[in-house]
């Protein structure tokens, strides 16, 4: 258990973005958090707002 803890403490932060039909993209560093908020529009309609920061990622909208 202590060996695993020591090894995990020495790891550098990294993340992987996987998009359908593309090779996974592995980047070093921490990924920016995703901000999800719920909002209410006219006539009681509810929407979900997403704010994410994927700089330098080749994201193609669906």
Steps between C-alpha positions, in 0.01 A plus 500: 500500500777746587687406180194588291458829686863598441476414130179700455656805670778506239269486196458811286146619414375404153172440322361331190221626274328232292270605215296259287683391186830664599817395675514590872685823581728483804616828656721582797377726777165544668178527303281801565180413685165479321236740632140370473216735595124477471304805389132576463369673189164652414186292560678272750738343247821370653835479323843364585802722438844345457819703524820313428844605400661257257763724353702358212267203463368414154136473610252470214139576598248222436 
